[in-house]
Amino acid sequence: MPDSLTMQEKLASAKEAGYDFVELSVDESDAKIARLDWSDAQIASVLDAGRKAG
């Protein structure tokens, strides 16, 4: 999904498309590797977005 979407928008979009979950990839790009070092607040934000998306 485009990086221009928020995590909440990505999760809502996946749900609307009929998916039950979303996997966050960690690949060689700096932005995706940085996910391994997310702060507790960033992790909580993703969890909250997941709860809101259902």
mmCIF file as Biopython writes it, N, C-alpha, C and O atoms, coordinates in Angstrom:
data_model
#
loop_
_atom_site.group_PDB
_atom_site.id
_atom_site.type_symbol
_atom_site.label_atom_id
_atom_site.label_alt_id
_atom_site.label_comp_id
_atom_site.label_asym_id
_atom_site.label_entity_id
_atom_site.label_seq_id
_atom_site.pdbx_PDB_ins_code
_atom_site.Cartn_x
_atom_site.Cartn_y
_atom_site.Cartn_z
_atom_site.occupancy
_atom_site.B_iso_or_equiv
_atom_site.auth_seq_id
_atom_site.auth_asym_id
_atom_site.pdbx_PDB_model_num
ATOM 1   N N  . MET A ? 1  ? 0.841   -1.176  0.000  1.0 0.0 1  A 1 
ATOM 2   C CA . MET A ? 1  ? 0.000   0.000   0.000  1.0 0.0 1  A 1 
ATOM 3   C C  . MET A ? 1  ? 0.887   1.239   0.000  1.0 0.0 1  A 1 
ATOM 4   O O  . MET A ? 1  ? 2.029   1.187   0.455  1.0 0.0 1  A 1 
ATOM 5   N N  . PRO A ? 2  ? 0.375   2.332   -0.499 1.0 0.0 2  A 1 
ATOM 6   C CA . PRO A ? 2  ? 1.187   3.547   -0.577 1.0 0.0 2  A 1 
ATOM 7   C C  . PRO A ? 2  ? 1.592   4.069   0.803  1.0 0.0 2  A 1 
ATOM 8   O O  . PRO A ? 2  ? 0.824   3.994   1.762  1.0 0.0 2  A 1 
ATOM 9   N N  . ASP A ? 3  ? 2.806   4.594   0.879  1.0 0.0 3  A 1 
ATOM 10  C CA . ASP A ? 3  ? 3.289   5.178   2.132  1.0 0.0 3  A 1 
ATOM 11  C C  . ASP A ? 3  ? 2.509   6.421   2.525  1.0 0.0 3  A 1 
ATOM 12  O O  . ASP A ? 3  ? 2.585   6.871   3.668  1.0 0.0 3  A 1 
ATOM 13  N N  . SER A ? 4  ? 1.759   6.975   1.582  1.0 0.0 4  A 1 
ATOM 14  C CA . SER A ? 4  ? 0.986   8.185   1.883  1.0 0.0 4  A 1 
ATOM 15  C C  . SER A ? 4  ? -0.208  7.892   2.796  1.0 0.0 4  A 1 
ATOM 16  O O  . SER A ? 4  ? -0.772  8.810   3.390  1.0 0.0 4  A 1 
ATOM 17  N N  . LEU A ? 5  ? -0.594  6.620   2.911  1.0 0.0 5  A 1 
ATOM 18  C CA . LEU A ? 5  ? -1.705  6.247   3.793  1.0 0.0 5  A 1 
ATOM 19  C C  . LEU A ? 5  ? -1.207  6.066   5.222  1.0 0.0 5  A 1 
ATOM 20  O O  . LEU A ? 5  ? -0.090  5.601   5.448  1.0 0.0 5  A 1 
ATOM 21  N N  . THR A ? 6  ? -2.041  6.435   6.171  1.0 0.0 6  A 1 
ATOM 22  C CA . THR A ? 6  ? -1.711  6.176   7.571  1.0 0.0 6  A 1 
ATOM 23  C C  . THR A ? 6  ? -1.914  4.688   7.840  1.0 0.0 6  A 1 
ATOM 24  O O  . THR A ? 6  ? -2.541  3.982   7.050  1.0 0.0 6  A 1 
ATOM 25  N N  . MET A ? 7  ? -1.378  4.223   8.959  1.0 0.0 7  A 1 
ATOM 26  C CA . MET A ? 7  ? -1.565  2.816   9.310  1.0 0.0 7  A 1 
ATOM 27  C C  . MET A ? 7  ? -3.051  2.506   9.466  1.0 0.0 7  A 1 
ATOM 28  O O  . MET A ? 7  ? -3.513  1.442   9.053  1.0 0.0 7  A 1 
ATOM 29  N N  . GLN A ? 8  ? -3.790  3.423   10.056 1.0 0.0 8  A 1 
ATOM 30  C CA . GLN A ? 8  ? -5.229  3.207   10.232 1.0 0.0 8  A 1 
ATOM 31  C C  . GLN A ? 8  ? -5.924  3.086   8.874  1.0 0.0 8  A 1 
ATOM 32  O O  . GLN A ? 8  ? -6.802  2.240   8.700  1.0 0.0 8  A 1 
ATOM 33  N N  . GLU A ? 9  ? -5.539  3.921   7.919  1.0 0.0 9  A 1 
ATOM 34  C CA . GLU A ? 9  ? -6.130  3.853   6.578  1.0 0.0 9  A 1 
ATOM 35  C C  . GLU A ? 9  ? -5.774  2.537   5.889  1.0 0.0 9  A 1 
ATOM 36  O O  . GLU A ? 9  ? -6.610  1.943   5.209  1.0 0.0 9  A 1 
ATOM 37  N N  . LYS A ? 10 ? -4.539  2.086   6.064  1.0 0.0 10 A 1 
ATOM 38  C CA . LYS A ? 10 ? -4.117  0.816   5.467  1.0 0.0 10 A 1 
ATOM 39  C C  . LYS A ? 10 ? -4.913  -0.348  6.049  1.0 0.0 10 A 1 
ATOM 40  O O  . LYS A ? 10 ? -5.362  -1.228  5.315  1.0 0.0 10 A 1 
ATOM 41  N N  . LEU A ? 11 ? -5.083  -0.348  7.359  1.0 0.0 11 A 1 
ATOM 42  C CA . LEU A ? 11 ? -5.821  -1.432  8.005  1.0 0.0 11 A 1 
ATOM 43  C C  . LEU A ? 11 ? -7.297  -1.414  7.609  1.0 0.0 11 A 1 
ATOM 44  O O  . LEU A ? 11 ? -7.892  -2.464  7.367  1.0 0.0 11 A 1 
ATOM 45  N N  . ALA A ? 12 ? -7.879  -0.232  7.546  1.0 0.0 12 A 1 
ATOM 46  C CA . ALA A ? 12 ? -9.283  -0.112  7.137  1.0 0.0 12 A 1 
ATOM 47  C C  . ALA A ? 12 ? -9.457  -0.570  5.692  1.0 0.0 12 A 1 
ATOM 48  O O  . ALA A ? 12 ? -10.444 -1.226  5.358  1.0 0.0 12 A 1 
ATOM 49  N N  . SER A ? 13 ? -8.509  -0.227  4.850  1.0 0.0 13 A 1 
ATOM 50  C CA . SER A ? 13 ? -8.556  -0.623  3.446  1.0 0.0 13 A 1 
ATOM 51  C C  . SER A ? 13 ? -8.477  -2.143  3.306  1.0 0.0 13 A 1 
ATOM 52  O O  . SER A ? 13 ? -9.199  -2.739  2.507  1.0 0.0 13 A 1 
ATOM 53  N N  . ALA A ? 14 ? -7.601  -2.755  4.084  1.0 0.0 14 A 1 
ATOM 54  C CA . ALA A ? 14 ? -7.462  -4.213  4.051  1.0 0.0 14 A 1 
ATOM 55  C C  . ALA A ? 14 ? -8.755  -4.879  4.508  1.0 0.0 14 A 1 
ATOM 56  O O  . ALA A ? 14 ? -9.196  -5.866  3.919  1.0 0.0 14 A 1 
ATOM 57  N N  . LYS A ? 15 ? -9.351  -4.337  5.551  1.0 0.0 15 A 1 
ATOM 58  C CA . LYS A ? 15 ? -10.616 -4.900  6.055  1.0 0.0 15 A 1 
ATOM 59  C C  . LYS A ? 15 ? -11.715 -4.780  4.999  1.0 0.0 15 A 1 
ATOM 60  O O  . LYS A ? 15 ? -12.468 -5.726  4.768  1.0 0.0 15 A 1 
ATOM 61  N N  . GLU A ? 16 ? -11.802 -3.615  4.361  1.0 0.0 16 A 1 
ATOM 62  C CA . GLU A ? 16 ? -12.812 -3.402  3.321  1.0 0.0 16 A 1 
ATOM 63  C C  . GLU A ? 16 ? -12.622 -4.363  2.152  1.0 0.0 16 A 1 
ATOM 64  O O  . GLU A ? 16 ? -13.584 -4.738  1.480  1.0 0.0 16 A 1 
ATOM 65  N N  . ALA A ? 17 ? -11.368 -4.758  1.916  1.0 0.0 17 A 1 
ATOM 66  C CA . ALA A ? 17 ? -11.075 -5.686  0.820  1.0 0.0 17 A 1 
ATOM 67  C C  . ALA A ? 17 ? -11.313 -7.140  1.224  1.0 0.0 17 A 1 
ATOM 68  O O  . ALA A ? 17 ? -11.161 -8.049  0.408  1.0 0.0 17 A 1 
ATOM 69  N N  . GLY A ? 18 ? -11.689 -7.355  2.496  1.0 0.0 18 A 1 
ATOM 70  C CA . GLY A ? 18 ? -12.023 -8.701  2.940  1.0 0.0 18 A 1 
ATOM 71  C C  . GLY A ? 18 ? -10.913 -9.450  3.657  1.0 0.0 18 A 1 
ATOM 72  O O  . GLY A ? 18 ? -11.054 -10.637 3.949  1.0 0.0 18 A 1 
ATOM 73  N N  . TYR A ? 19 ? -9.806  -8.767  3.945  1.0 0.0 19 A 1 
ATOM 74  C CA . TYR A ? 19 ? -8.703  -9.422  4.650  1.0 0.0 19 A 1 
ATOM 75  C C  . TYR A ? 19 ? -8.942  -9.403  6.154  1.0 0.0 19 A 1 
ATOM 76  O O  . TYR A ? 19 ? -9.555  -8.478  6.687  1.0 0.0 19 A 1 
ATOM 77  N N  . ASP A ? 20 ? -8.448  -10.438 6.830  1.0 0.0 20 A 1 
ATOM 78  C CA . ASP A ? 20 ? -8.594  -10.550 8.278  1.0 0.0 20 A 1 
ATOM 79  C C  . ASP A ? 20 ? -7.401  -9.983  9.036  1.0 0.0 20 A 1 
ATOM 80  O O  . ASP A ? 20 ? -7.505  -9.692  10.227 1.0 0.0 20 A 1 
ATOM 81  N N  . PHE A ? 21 ? -6.270  -9.826  8.355  1.0 0.0 21 A 1 
ATOM 82  C CA . PHE A ? 21 ? -5.077  -9.315  9.016  1.0 0.0 21 A 1 
ATOM 83  C C  . PHE A ? 21 ? -4.141  -8.695  7.991  1.0 0.0 21 A 1 
ATOM 84  O O  . PHE A ? 21 ? -4.323  -8.855  6.784  1.0 0.0 21 A 1 
ATOM 85  N N  . VAL A ? 22 ? -3.139  -7.985  8.491  1.0 0.0 22 A 1 
ATOM 86  C CA . VAL A ? 22 ? -2.118  -7.356  7.660  1.0 0.0 22 A 1 
ATOM 87  C C  . VAL A ? 22 ? -0.768  -7.734  8.245  1.0 0.0 22 A 1 
ATOM 88  O O  . VAL A ? 22 ? -0.573  -7.665  9.458  1.0 0.0 22 A 1 
ATOM 89  N N  . GLU A ? 23 ? 0.160   -8.130  7.393  1.0 0.0 23 A 1 
ATOM 90  C CA . GLU A ? 23 ? 1.523   -8.402  7.835  1.0 0.0 23 A 1 
ATOM 91  C C  . GLU A ? 23 ? 2.376   -7.179  7.545  1.0 0.0 23 A 1 
ATOM 92  O O  . GLU A ? 23 ? 2.305   -6.608  6.456  1.0 0.0 23 A 1 
ATOM 93  N N  . LEU A ? 24 ? 3.179   -6.780  8.513  1.0 0.0 24 A 1 
ATOM 94  C CA . LEU A ? 24 ? 4.118   -5.684  8.302  1.0 0.0 24 A 1 
ATOM 95  C C  . LEU A ? 24 ? 5.440   -6.278  7.849  1.0 0.0 24 A 1 
ATOM 96  O O  . LEU A ? 24 ? 6.042   -7.079  8.565  1.0 0.0 24 A 1 
ATOM 97  N N  . SER A ? 25 ? 5.888   -5.895  6.677  1.0 0.0 25 A 1 
ATOM 98  C CA . SER A ? 25 ? 7.133   -6.462  6.163  1.0 0.0 25 A 1 
ATOM 99  C C  . SER A ? 25 ? 8.342   -5.727  6.725  1.0 0.0 25 A 1 
ATOM 100 O O  . SER A ? 25 ? 8.286   -4.541  7.048  1.0 0.0 25 A 1 
ATOM 101 N N  . VAL A ? 26 ? 9.412   -6.459  6.827  1.0 0.0 26 A 1 
ATOM 102 C CA . VAL A ? 26 ? 10.713  -5.900  7.198  1.0 0.0 26 A 1 
ATOM 103 C C  . VAL A ? 26 ? 11.663  -6.376  6.109  1.0 0.0 26 A 1 
ATOM 104 O O  . VAL A ? 26 ? 12.013  -7.555  6.051  1.0 0.0 26 A 1 
ATOM 105 N N  . ASP A ? 27 ? 12.077  -5.450  5.247  1.0 0.0 27 A 1 
ATOM 106 C CA . ASP A ? 27 ? 12.988  -5.827  4.171  1.0 0.0 27 A 1 
ATOM 107 C C  . ASP A ? 27 ? 14.229  -4.945  4.226  1.0 0.0 27 A 1 
ATOM 108 O O  . ASP A ? 27 ? 14.527  -4.361  5.268  1.0 0.0 27 A 1 
ATOM 109 N N  . GLU A ? 28 ? 14.943  -4.845  3.133  1.0 0.0 28 A 1 
ATOM 110 C CA . GLU A ? 28 ? 16.214  -4.132  3.129  1.0 0.0 28 A 1 
ATOM 111 C C  . GLU A ? 28 ? 16.083  -2.611  3.117  1.0 0.0 28 A 1 
ATOM 112 O O  . GLU A ? 28 ? 17.082  -1.914  3.298  1.0 0.0 28 A 1 
ATOM 113 N N  . SER A ? 29 ? 14.895  -2.085  2.913  1.0 0.0 29 A 1 
ATOM 114 C CA . SER A ? 29 ? 14.755  -0.627  2.886  1.0 0.0 29 A 1 
ATOM 115 C C  . SER A ? 29 ? 14.873  -0.067  4.303  1.0 0.0 29 A 1 
ATOM 116 O O  . SER A ? 29 ? 14.431  -0.693  5.267  1.0 0.0 29 A 1 
ATOM 117 N N  . ASP A ? 30 ? 15.464  1.096   4.416  1.0 0.0 30 A 1 
ATOM 118 C CA . ASP A ? 30 ? 15.672  1.712   5.733  1.0 0.0 30 A 1 
ATOM 119 C C  . ASP A ? 30 ? 14.363  1.914   6.483  1.0 0.0 30 A 1 
ATOM 120 O O  . ASP A ? 30 ? 14.292  1.690   7.691  1.0 0.0 30 A 1 
ATOM 121 N N  . ALA A ? 31 ? 13.333  2.336   5.768  1.0 0.0 31 A 1 
ATOM 122 C CA . ALA A ? 31 ? 12.045  2.613   6.417  1.0 0.0 31 A 1 
ATOM 123 C C  . ALA A ? 31 ? 11.441  1.350   7.023  1.0 0.0 31 A 1 
ATOM 124 O O  . ALA A ? 31 ? 10.840  1.396   8.097  1.0 0.0 31 A 1 
ATOM 125 N N  . LYS A ? 32 ? 11.600  0.241   6.342  1.0 0.0 32 A 1 
ATOM 126 C CA . LYS A ? 32 ? 10.997  -0.995  6.858  1.0 0.0 32 A 1 
ATOM 127 C C  . LYS A ? 32 ? 11.871  -1.660  7.913  1.0 0.0 32 A 1 
ATOM 128 O O  . LYS A ? 32 ? 11.346  -2.276  8.840  1.0 0.0 32 A 1 
ATOM 129 N N  . ILE A ? 33 ? 13.180  -1.550  7.794  1.0 0.0 33 A 1 
ATOM 130 C CA . ILE A ? 33 ? 14.068  -2.074  8.839  1.0 0.0 33 A 1 
ATOM 131 C C  . ILE A ? 33 ? 13.866  -1.289  10.127 1.0 0.0 33 A 1 
ATOM 132 O O  . ILE A ? 33 ? 13.997  -1.841  11.219 1.0 0.0 33 A 1 
ATOM 133 N N  . ALA A ? 34 ? 13.550  -0.013  10.007 1.0 0.0 34 A 1 
ATOM 134 C CA . ALA A ? 34 ? 13.341  0.834   11.189 1.0 0.0 34 A 1 
ATOM 135 C C  . ALA A ? 34 ? 12.189  0.322   12.046 1.0 0.0 34 A 1 
ATOM 136 O O  . ALA A ? 34 ? 12.113  0.639   13.233 1.0 0.0 34 A 1 
ATOM 137 N N  . ARG A ? 35 ? 11.302  -0.456  11.463 1.0 0.0 35 A 1 
ATOM 138 C CA . ARG A ? 35 ? 10.181  -1.016  12.232 1.0 0.0 35 A 1 
ATOM 139 C C  . ARG A ? 35 ? 10.671  -1.894  13.379 1.0 0.0 35 A 1 
ATOM 140 O O  . ARG A ? 35 ? 9.979   -2.046  14.385 1.0 0.0 35 A 1 
ATOM 141 N N  . LEU A ? 36 ? 11.849  -2.465  13.233 1.0 0.0 36 A 1 
ATOM 142 C CA . LEU A ? 36 ? 12.412  -3.307  14.292 1.0 0.0 36 A 1 
ATOM 143 C C  . LEU A ? 36 ? 12.781  -2.495  15.528 1.0 0.0 36 A 1 
ATOM 144 O O  . LEU A ? 36 ? 12.912  -3.045  16.622 1.0 0.0 36 A 1 
ATOM 145 N N  . ASP A ? 37 ? 12.946  -1.199  15.355 1.0 0.0 37 A 1 
ATOM 146 C CA . ASP A ? 37 ? 13.342  -0.321  16.459 1.0 0.0 37 A 1 
ATOM 147 C C  . ASP A ? 37 ? 12.235  0.634   16.876 1.0 0.0 37 A 1 
ATOM 148 O O  . ASP A ? 37 ? 12.507  1.655   17.509 1.0 0.0 37 A 1 
ATOM 149 N N  . TRP A ? 38 ? 11.000  0.321   16.534 1.0 0.0 38 A 1 
ATOM 150 C CA . TRP A ? 38 ? 9.892   1.187   16.923 1.0 0.0 38 A 1 
ATOM 151 C C  . TRP A ? 38 ? 9.835   1.341   18.436 1.0 0.0 38 A 1 
ATOM 152 O O  . TRP A ? 38 ? 10.137  0.415   19.189 1.0 0.0 38 A 1 
ATOM 153 N N  . SER A ? 39 ? 9.445   2.519   18.852 1.0 0.0 39 A 1 
ATOM 154 C CA . SER A ? 39 ? 9.261   2.786   20.281 1.0 0.0 39 A 1 
ATOM 155 C C  . SER A ? 39 ? 7.967   2.125   20.752 1.0 0.0 39 A 1 
ATOM 156 O O  . SER A ? 39 ? 7.138   1.700   19.946 1.0 0.0 39 A 1 
ATOM 157 N N  . ASP A ? 40 ? 7.816   2.048   22.057 1.0 0.0 40 A 1 
ATOM 158 C CA . ASP A ? 40 ? 6.573   1.501   22.611 1.0 0.0 40 A 1 
ATOM 159 C C  . ASP A ? 40 ? 5.367   2.311   22.144 1.0 0.0 40 A 1 
ATOM 160 O O  . ASP A ? 40 ? 4.294   1.755   21.907 1.0 0.0 40 A 1 
ATOM 161 N N  . ALA A ? 41 ? 5.546   3.628   22.011 1.0 0.0 41 A 1 
ATOM 162 C CA . ALA A ? 41 ? 4.448   4.490   21.565 1.0 0.0 41 A 1 
ATOM 163 C C  . ALA A ? 41 ? 4.060   4.181   20.118 1.0 0.0 41 A 1 
ATOM 164 O O  . ALA A ? 41 ? 2.875   4.175   19.783 1.0 0.0 41 A 1 
ATOM 165 N N  . GLN A ? 42 ? 5.043   3.927   19.267 1.0 0.0 42 A 1 
ATOM 166 C CA . GLN A ? 42 ? 4.746   3.593   17.875 1.0 0.0 42 A 1 
ATOM 167 C C  . GLN A ? 42 ? 4.020   2.246   17.785 1.0 0.0 42 A 1 
ATOM 168 O O  . GLN A ? 42 ? 3.077   2.094   17.009 1.0 0.0 42 A 1 
ATOM 169 N N  . ILE A ? 43 ? 4.458   1.287   18.570 1.0 0.0 43 A 1 
ATOM 170 C CA . ILE A ? 43 ? 3.805   -0.021  18.587 1.0 0.0 43 A 1 
ATOM 171 C C  . ILE A ? 43 ? 2.373   0.116   19.093 1.0 0.0 43 A 1 
ATOM 172 O O  . ILE A ? 43 ? 1.450   -0.476  18.535 1.0 0.0 43 A 1 
ATOM 173 N N  . ALA A ? 44 ? 2.195   0.896   20.147 1.0 0.0 44 A 1 
ATOM 174 C CA . ALA A ? 44 ? 0.857   1.116   20.702 1.0 0.0 44 A 1 
ATOM 175 C C  . ALA A ? 44 ? -0.052  1.781   19.669 1.0 0.0 44 A 1 
ATOM 176 O O  . ALA A ? 44 ? -1.243  1.478   19.598 1.0 0.0 44 A 1 
ATOM 177 N N  . SER A ? 45 ? 0.506   2.680   18.877 1.0 0.0 45 A 1 
ATOM 178 C CA . SER A ? 45 ? -0.268  3.364   17.845 1.0 0.0 45 A 1 
ATOM 179 C C  . SER A ? 45 ? -0.779  2.375   16.792 1.0 0.0 45 A 1 
ATOM 180 O O  . SER A ? 45 ? -1.924  2.474   16.349 1.0 0.0 45 A 1 
ATOM 181 N N  . VAL A ? 46 ? 0.060   1.433   16.397 1.0 0.0 46 A 1 
ATOM 182 C CA . VAL A ? 46 ? -0.352  0.419   15.421 1.0 0.0 46 A 1 
ATOM 183 C C  . VAL A ? 46 ? -1.413  -0.497  16.027 1.0 0.0 46 A 1 
ATOM 184 O O  . VAL A ? 46 ? -2.392  -0.839  15.364 1.0 0.0 46 A 1 
ATOM 185 N N  . LEU A ? 47 ? -1.223  -0.892  17.275 1.0 0.0 47 A 1 
ATOM 186 C CA . LEU A ? 47 ? -2.221  -1.728  17.948 1.0 0.0 47 A 1 
ATOM 187 C C  . LEU A ? 47 ? -3.559  -1.012  18.047 1.0 0.0 47 A 1 
ATOM 188 O O  . LEU A ? 47 ? -4.611  -1.615  17.835 1.0 0.0 47 A 1 
ATOM 189 N N  . ASP A ? 48 ? -3.516  0.274   18.369 1.0 0.0 48 A 1 
ATOM 190 C CA . ASP A ? 48 ? -4.739  1.066   18.466 1.0 0.0 48 A 1 
ATOM 191 C C  . ASP A ? 48 ? -5.432  1.160   17.106 1.0 0.0 48 A 1 
ATOM 192 O O  . ASP A ? 48 ? -6.653  1.042   17.015 1.0 0.0 48 A 1 
ATOM 193 N N  . ALA A ? 49 ? -4.644  1.372   16.057 1.0 0.0 49 A 1 
ATOM 194 C CA . ALA A ? 49 ? -5.213  1.442   14.707 1.0 0.0 49 A 1 
ATOM 195 C C  . ALA A ? 49 ? -5.876  0.117   14.346 1.0 0.0 49 A 1 
ATOM 196 O O  . ALA A ? 49 ? -6.929  0.102   13.708 1.0 0.0 49 A 1 
ATOM 197 N N  . GLY A ? 50 ? -5.265  -0.993  14.751 1.0 0.0 50 A 1 
ATOM 198 C CA . GLY A ? 50 ? -5.847  -2.307  14.496 1.0 0.0 50 A 1 
ATOM 199 C C  . GLY A ? 50 ? -7.165  -2.500  15.220 1.0 0.0 50 A 1 
ATOM 200 O O  . GLY A ? 50 ? -8.115  -3.057  14.670 1.0 0.0 50 A 1 
ATOM 201 N N  . ARG A ? 51 ? -7.212  -2.039  16.446 1.0 0.0 51 A 1 
ATOM 202 C CA . ARG A ? 51 ? -8.461  -2.152  17.221 1.0 0.0 51 A 1 
ATOM 203 C C  . ARG A ? 51 ? -9.571  -1.320  16.585 1.0 0.0 51 A 1 
ATOM 204 O O  . ARG A ? 51 ? -10.719 -1.757  16.505 1.0 0.0 51 A 1 
ATOM 205 N N  . LYS A ? 52 ? -9.220  -0.125  16.137 1.0 0.0 52 A 1 
ATOM 206 C CA . LYS A ? 52 ? -10.214 0.747   15.516 1.0 0.0 52 A 1 
ATOM 207 C C  . LYS A ? 52 ? -10.709 0.178   14.187 1.0 0.0 52 A 1 
ATOM 208 O O  . LYS A ? 52 ? -11.880 0.326   13.837 1.0 0.0 52 A 1 
ATOM 209 N N  . ALA A ? 53 ? -9.810  -0.471  13.455 1.0 0.0 53 A 1 
ATOM 210 C CA . ALA A ? 53 ? -10.192 -1.046  12.159 1.0 0.0 53 A 1 
ATOM 211 C C  . ALA A ? 53 ? -11.043 -2.295  12.345 1.0 0.0 53 A 1 
ATOM 212 O O  . ALA A ? 53 ? -11.798 -2.685  11.455 1.0 0.0 53 A 1 
ATOM 213 N N  . GLY A ? 54 ? -10.910 -2.917  13.512 1.0 0.0 54 A 1 
ATOM 214 C CA . GLY A ? 54 ? -11.715 -4.106  13.801 1.0 0.0 54 A 1 
ATOM 215 C C  . GLY A ? 54 ? -11.024 -5.331  13.374 1.0 0.0 54 A 1 
ATOM 216 O O  . GLY A ? 54 ? -11.554 -6.429  13.539 1.0 0.0 54 A 1 
#
